Amino acid sequence: MSIARLHHWHYNASKLLYASPVYRFTLLGRAPRDLALVPPDAWPGSADGGAAIVSGEFSFFGETVRGGLRAWRPGGMSEAWLAELHGFDWLRDLRALGGDGARRQARDLVGDWLLRQSNWHEVAWRPDVLGSRLFAWLGQHDFFCASADDAYRQEYLTSLVRQAKHLSRVLPRGAHGAGLIQAAKGLIAAGLALPGHSAWTAQGLKLLERACAQQILADGGHISRNPAIQTEVLRHLVDTRSALLAGQREVPAFLMAAIDRTAPFLRMLRHNDGGLALFNGSNEGPGWLIDMLLAQADSRGRPLTSAPHSGFERIVANRTIVLVDTGAPAPGPTEEAGHASTLAAEISIGRDRIIVNCGARPGAREPWTQVQRSTAAHSTMVVDDTNSADILSPGKSGRRPRYVTVDRNDENGSVWLNTSHDGYGSLFAVAHQRRLYVDANGEDIRGEDSILQEGDGAKPPRGYALRFHLHPSVQASLVQNGSAVLLRPPSGIGWQLMAEGGTVSLAESVYLGSNDEIRRSEQIVVSGVFDPPDDEGAIARIKWALRKVPKKA
């Protein structure tokens, strides 16, 4: 049994103890009279979000609960929604709103949590949620607690000690992936802020160092391969560095190195509009906030063009950006977020996103969790309406590409990219090969997607569909007797996608990449049935091109 699985088993076995009425008494300890440090929290909130909270509304992941939350466990909400509520990041929204009303609301809500949530609860006391709440309460102390009466402040400080003591006791159990980094950040901040508890800071730094070594790959990418999680991890690292500097503590070399590696990788997976590419559960995110994060990181590294350990390629030609997923879904504990998206591509030109993946809704429930992870939700080839990797529940492993090949050639500003994967090999004895060419001007993008037969004996596939999902802002219409599609992005500059080797059609799609909402969009589908193999073993070959439409004289 792996160490991670052993920790998971141990944590689950301990839940009966944590839930017992006597457990809370094991967390008793002397509370300080005041904080030794208020960790810096420079991240902005939303004044509109703060106004909604004052009026009794909490909205996360596109779902809203109205009428106040004195019970803290509204029925019918997802675990992700509850985790966001109990993490208290939304205190920043009340701070952004400002004024005595927002301050009182923040104080009342924290006070109500102190009254009603002092006993362990599986979501509210989960290590990553605890880490978020500790950092939020400490970082917003001056906003809602500094002017409170002595009794309130004593309850607040006593609870901080109890929560941090529990977090120190359970870690690293109960947390994995980015959640472990978030939990370690909260424990480090608690050790810095609460006098007499420097051991928590030392413990948190050891956990953080181990987590960075395990989760941040050699090219700087997070093991989840999710740009949104990459953003979160960098933010946790920057927060930790800021707290250490505020506490006049030396910043460990591993932490500085982790920031210097993760920041350039984050730059790699951005489009020109400032937002993130939509891979493995990510959505766009606010570009200005990512700008702010990168400025805070203070890392000068340029965006990578190739990330072989994480599995991404970035092509930049003039105003054109092409991003390609050249990896397999992340294995192990992060597999629940992995998408069957190998060789999926996104293309943006200037600030216009043209070809995209469908993206994902954080905290989505069935059936969206399965749909958004499917191969069909990505701009790539689909064989027999089958995912290129099994989409399984957390902790389970299944079929996935074993070999993904990448051959890149950059010459005089133009780029040739030749990639392939064998995700369909065990089912159909075929491989997907994708070749891309982008000229130096970025106005001539060509591709060739082939299905190559590799061996006999497997179930023969029947048909294929090559999908190009379009951003909702792009208008599309079939032209040239249905062999091409004219695309009009918001900039008004026309582009034309032409394809041969299959039937071209327009179909409905959805876009989950922005603002926790589902937006209607369209997709170009090039479909057909398989032929006998040609001289190169291809049973299907689609050639396509995306070219700028010349202006009329």
ZAMARGU-4260 file (C-alpha; in steps of 0.2 Angstrom, whole numbers, plus 5000, padded with zeros to 4 digits):
<rodrens>
0) 5000/5000/5000 | 5007/5017/4995 | 5010/5030/5009 | 4996/5041/5001 | 4984/5027/5002
5) 4989/5023/5020 | 4987/5041/5025 | 4969/5041/5017 | 4964/5025/5026 | 4971/5031/5042
10) 4962/5048/5041 | 4945/5039/5036 | 4947/5027/5051 | 4950/5042/5063 | 4934/5051/5058
15) 4924/5042/5071 | 4936/5049/5084 | 4935/5066/5078 | 4916/5066/5077 | 4915/5060/5096
20) 4908/5072/5109 | 4924/5071/5119 | 4936/5075/5104 | 4934/5093/5106 | 4941/5093/5124
25) 4958/5086/5117 | 4960/5102/5107 | 4960/5113/5123 | 4975/5124/5125 | 4979/5141/5131
30) 4975/5155/5119 | 4986/5171/5117 | 4980/5188/5122 | 4984/5194/5104 | 4991/5190/5088
35) 5010/5191/5085 | 5007/5194/5067 | 4993/5197/5054 | 4999/5189/5038 | 4998/5200/5023
40) 4983/5197/5012 | 4984/5208/4997 | 4971/5199/4986 | 4956/5209/4981 | 4938/5204/4984
45) 4922/5208/4975 | 4912/5223/4982 | 4897/5215/4973 | 4900/5199/4981 | 4901/5208/4998
50) 4884/5217/4995 | 4876/5200/4991 | 4882/5192/5007 | 4876/5207/5017 | 4859/5204/5009
55) 4860/5186/5014 | 4866/5178/4998 | 4880/5166/4996 | 4885/5161/4978 | 4898/5149/4973
60) 4901/5139/4957 | 4885/5146/4949 | 4874/5140/4964 | 4866/5153/4976 | 4858/5150/4994
65) 4848/5165/5000 | 4841/5170/5017 | 4857/5168/5028 | 4867/5153/5033 | 4865/5151/5052
70) 4864/5132/5050 | 4880/5132/5039 | 4875/5116/5031 | 4861/5120/5018 | 4853/5105/5011
75) 4856/5099/4993 | 4873/5108/4991 | 4889/5100/4984 | 4904/5096/4995 | 4914/5108/4985
80) 4901/5122/4988 | 4901/5119/5007 | 4920/5119/5007 | 4920/5136/4999 | 4908/5142/5012
85) 4918/5136/5027 | 4934/5141/5019 | 4930/5160/5022 | 4939/5167/5007 | 4923/5177/5004
90) 4928/5188/5019 | 4938/5198/5006 | 4922/5202/4997 | 4915/5210/5013 | 4932/5219/5015
95) 4930/5226/4997 | 4913/5232/5000 | 4919/5241/5016 | 4909/5251/5029 | 4902/5247/5046
100) 4888/5236/5039 | 4901/5224/5030 | 4912/5224/5045 | 4898/5219/5057 | 4892/5206/5044
105) 4909/5198/5044 | 4910/5199/5063 | 4893/5191/5065 | 4896/5177/5053 | 4913/5172/5060
110) 4905/5173/5078 | 4890/5162/5072 | 4903/5150/5065 | 4912/5150/5082 | 4895/5146/5091
115) 4889/5133/5079 | 4904/5124/5072 | 4915/5121/5087 | 4913/5102/5084 | 4922/5093/5070
120) 4913/5091/5054 | 4919/5081/5039 | 4919/5096/5027 | 4921/5111/5038 | 4936/5103/5047
125) 4944/5095/5032 | 4963/5100/5031 | 4962/5110/5015 | 4947/5119/5021 | 4955/5122/5038
130) 4970/5129/5030 | 4960/5141/5020 | 4949/5147/5035 | 4964/5150/5046 | 4973/5160/5033
135) 4957/5170/5030 | 4953/5173/5048 | 4971/5179/5052 | 4973/5189/5036 | 4956/5198/5039
140) 4959/5201/5057 | 4961/5219/5056 | 4945/5221/5046 | 4932/5212/5057 | 4941/5208/5074
145) 4953/5221/5079 | 4938/5232/5085 | 4928/5218/5093 | 4925/5217/5112 | 4937/5206/5123
150) 4925/5192/5124 | 4923/5190/5105 | 4942/5191/5103 | 4945/5178/5116 | 4933/5166/5108
155) 4941/5170/5091 | 4959/5167/5097 | 4954/5151/5107 | 4946/5144/5091 | 4961/5148/5081
160) 4972/5138/5093 | 4960/5123/5093 | 4958/5123/5074 | 4977/5124/5071 | 4980/5111/5084
165) 4969/5099/5075 | 4977/5103/5058 | 4994/5100/5065 | 4988/5083/5072 | 4980/5076/5056
170) 4992/5082/5043 | 4998/5076/5031 | 4983/5064/5032 | 4966/5070/5024 | 4974/5081/5011
175) 4982/5078/4994 | 4987/5088/4979 | 4985/5107/4980 | 4974/5104/4996 | 4990/5099/5005
180) 4999/5114/5000 | 4984/5125/5005 | 4983/5116/5022 | 5002/5118/5025 | 5000/5137/5021
185) 4987/5139/5035 | 4997/5129/5047 | 5013/5140/5044 | 5003/5156/5045 | 4995/5150/5062
190) 5012/5146/5069 | 5018/5164/5064 | 5003/5173/5071 | 5000/5164/5087 | 5014/5166/5100
195) 5022/5151/5107 | 5017/5140/5092 | 5032/5141/5081 | 5033/5122/5079 | 5018/5123/5068
200) 5027/5134/5056 | 5042/5122/5056 | 5030/5107/5053 | 5021/5117/5039 | 5037/5121/5030
205) 5042/5103/5031 | 5026/5097/5023 | 5026/5111/5010 | 5044/5106/5005 | 5039/5088/5003
210) 5023/5093/4994 | 5032/5104/4981 | 5045/5090/4978 | 5031/5078/4974 | 5019/5089/4965
215) 5029/5102/4955 | 5037/5094/4940 | 5054/5098/4933 | 5046/5110/4920 | 5037/5119/4934
220) 5020/5112/4930 | 5008/5105/4944 | 5005/5087/4943 | 4986/5090/4941 | 4990/5098/4924
225) 4976/5110/4927 | 4980/5129/4924 | 4968/5134/4937 | 4976/5123/4950 | 4993/5129/4944
230) 4987/5147/4948 | 4980/5142/4966 | 4997/5133/4970 | 5007/5148/4965 | 4996/5159/4975
235) 4998/5148/4991 | 5017/5149/4988 | 5017/5168/4986 | 5006/5170/5002 | 5018/5159/5012
240) 5033/5169/5007 | 5024/5185/5011 | 5019/5178/5028 | 5037/5173/5032 | 5044/5189/5026
245) 5031/5199/5037 | 5037/5188/5052 | 5055/5192/5048 | 5058/5174/5045 | 5071/5167/5032
250) 5062/5161/5016 | 5068/5143/5012 | 5077/5140/4996 | 5065/5127/4991 | 5050/5140/4992
255) 5059/5153/4981 | 5064/5139/4968 | 5046/5133/4968 | 5039/5151/4964 | 5052/5153/4951
260) 5047/5137/4942 | 5028/5138/4943 | 5027/5156/4937 | 5034/5154/4920 | 5023/5138/4918
265) 5008/5148/4922 | 5013/5161/4909 | 5014/5147/4896 | 4996/5142/4898 | 4988/5159/4895
270) 4980/5167/4880 | 4982/5185/4874 | 4966/5190/4883 | 4976/5186/4899 | 4965/5171/4904
275) 4969/5153/4906 | 4968/5139/4893 | 4954/5126/4897 | 4963/5110/4901 | 4960/5097/4914
280) 4946/5106/4924 | 4952/5124/4922 | 4942/5139/4917 | 4948/5156/4910 | 4949/5165/4927
285) 4951/5184/4928 | 4966/5190/4918 | 4969/5205/4929 | 4970/5194/4944 | 4983/5182/4936
290) 4993/5198/4931 | 4993/5203/4949 | 4998/5186/4955 | 5013/5185/4943 | 5018/5203/4948
295) 5018/5197/4966 | 5027/5181/4962 | 5041/5193/4955 | 5048/5179/4944 | 5056/5185/4928
300) 5055/5168/4919 | 5048/5169/4901 | 5034/5157/4896 | 5039/5140/4891 | 5036/5134/4873
305) 5038/5115/4878 | 5034/5107/4894 | 5039/5089/4892 | 5036/5083/4910 | 5019/5091/4911
310) 5014/5088/4893 | 5010/5104/4885 | 5016/5113/4869 | 5015/5132/4866 | 5016/5140/4848
315) 5017/5158/4847 | 5018/5166/4829 | 5015/5185/4828 | 4997/5187/4837 | 4993/5169/4836
320) 4994/5157/4850 | 4992/5138/4849 | 4991/5127/4865 | 4992/5108/4864 | 4989/5095/4877
325) 5003/5082/4874 | 5001/5072/4890 | 4990/5059/4898 | 4977/5062/4912 | 4986/5065/4929
330) 4987/5048/4938 | 4985/5044/4956 | 4976/5056/4969 | 4973/5070/4956 | 4965/5058/4944
335) 4947/5064/4948 | 4951/5081/4939 | 4960/5073/4924 | 4952/5075/4907 | 4953/5063/4892
340) 4960/5077/4882 | 4976/5071/4875 | 4981/5081/4859 | 4967/5093/4862 | 4972/5111/4855
345) 4966/5129/4858 | 4969/5143/4846 | 4968/5161/4850 | 4972/5176/4838 | 4975/5193/4846
350) 4963/5194/4860 | 4950/5183/4851 | 4948/5165/4857 | 4944/5155/4841 | 4945/5136/4845
355) 4943/5131/4863 | 4939/5116/4874 | 4923/5116/4883 | 4931/5120/4900 | 4924/5115/4917
360) 4913/5121/4930 | 4921/5119/4947 | 4910/5110/4959 | 4900/5103/4945 | 4889/5088/4949
365) 4884/5073/4938 | 4881/5072/4924 | 4892/5087/4921 | 4907/5080/4929 | 4908/5066/4917
370) 4903/5076/4902 | 4916/5090/4904 | 4930/5077/4906 | 4925/5068/4890 | 4936/5068/4874
375) 4921/5075/4865 | 4922/5090/4876 | 4939/5094/4868 | 4945/5100/4851 | 4953/5084/4846
380) 4949/5067/4837 | 4936/5055/4845 | 4935/5037/4839 | 4919/5028/4840 | 4911/5040/4853
385) 4924/5033/4865 | 4935/5043/4877 | 4954/5042/4874 | 4956/5038/4893 | 4944/5030/4906
390) 4935/5043/4916 | 4935/5036/4934 | 4931/5041/4952 | 4945/5046/4963 | 4958/5033/4968
395) 4954/5022/4953 | 4965/5019/4938 | 4961/5012/4921 | 4965/5014/4903 | 4975/5029/4898
400) 4988/5033/4885 | 5004/5025/4889 | 5014/5033/4875 | 5013/5051/4869 | 5026/5056/4857
405) 5031/5074/4853 | 5042/5080/4839 | 5044/5099/4837 | 5054/5109/4824 | 5055/5128/4825
410) 5063/5136/4810 | 5063/5155/4805 | 5048/5158/4816 | 5037/5144/4809 | 5033/5128/4819
415) 5030/5110/4814 | 5023/5099/4828 | 5021/5080/4826 | 5012/5071/4840 | 5003/5055/4843
420) 4995/5045/4857 | 4990/5026/4860 | 4975/5029/4871 | 4964/5019/4859 | 4976/5005/4857
425) 4969/4993/4869 | 4952/4994/4863 | 4954/4996/4844 | 4972/4994/4840 | 4974/5011/4833
430) 4984/5027/4837 | 4979/5045/4835 | 4992/5056/4826 | 4990/5075/4825 | 5002/5086/4815
435) 5002/5105/4816 | 5010/5119/4806 | 5010/5137/4810 | 5018/5150/4799 | 5029/5164/4806
440) 5015/5177/4803 | 5002/5166/4812 | 4990/5168/4798 | 4992/5150/4791 | 4988/5136/4803
445) 4987/5119/4795 | 4983/5102/4803 | 4982/5084/4799 | 4973/5071/4810 | 4975/5053/4806
450) 4970/5037/4814 | 4983/5023/4811 | 4980/5005/4812 | 4992/4996/4824 | 4990/4977/4824
455) 4975/4966/4823 | 4963/4957/4835 | 4955/4972/4843 | 4937/4977/4840 | 4937/4986/4824
460) 4931/5004/4826 | 4917/5011/4815 | 4918/5030/4814 | 4927/5045/4820 | 4923/5064/4823
465) 4936/5078/4823 | 4929/5092/4834 | 4934/5110/4834 | 4924/5119/4848 | 4921/5137/4845
470) 4921/5151/4858 | 4904/5158/4861 | 4909/5175/4854 | 4913/5167/4837 | 4900/5167/4824
475) 4901/5152/4812 | 4893/5148/4795 | 4896/5135/4782 | 4903/5140/4765 | 4910/5133/4749
480) 4896/5120/4748 | 4899/5114/4765 | 4917/5110/4764 | 4923/5125/4775 | 4917/5136/4789
485) 4918/5155/4790 | 4922/5162/4807 | 4919/5179/4813 | 4926/5183/4831 | 4923/5199/4840
490) 4937/5208/4832 | 4928/5207/4815 | 4943/5199/4806 | 4937/5184/4796 | 4945/5166/4797
495) 4940/5151/4787 | 4942/5133/4793 | 4943/5121/4778 | 4944/5102/4779 | 4945/5087/4768
500) 4943/5069/4772 | 4926/5069/4781 | 4910/5077/4781 | 4910/5095/4788 | 4895/5101/4799
505) 4891/5113/4813 | 4883/5107/4829 | 4878/5114/4846 | 4891/5115/4860 | 4893/5122/4877
510) 4906/5133/4885 | 4910/5131/4903 | 4925/5142/4904 | 4919/5158/4911 | 4910/5164/4927
515) 4903/5148/4933 | 4889/5148/4919 | 4884/5137/4905 | 4885/5147/4888 | 4879/5140/4872
520) 4892/5139/4858 | 4895/5129/4842 | 4907/5116/4836 | 4914/5111/4819 | 4913/5092/4817
525) 4922/5083/4803 | 4916/5065/4804 | 4916/5049/4794 | 4918/5030/4794 | 4935/5021/4793
530) 4943/5015/4776 | 4955/5001/4773 | 4972/5006/4779 | 4983/5016/4766 | 5001/5014/4763
535) 5005/5022/4780 | 4992/5012/4789 | 4980/5026/4791 | 4962/5021/4791 | 4956/5040/4792
540) 4966/5055/4787 | 4958/5073/4789 | 4968/5088/4782 | 4962/5105/4788 | 4968/5123/4788
545) 4963/5139/4797 | 4967/5154/4787 | 4964/5173/4788 | 4951/5179/4775 | 4959/5192/4764
550) 4951/5209/4765 | 4941/5214/4750 | 4949/5227/4739
</rodrens>
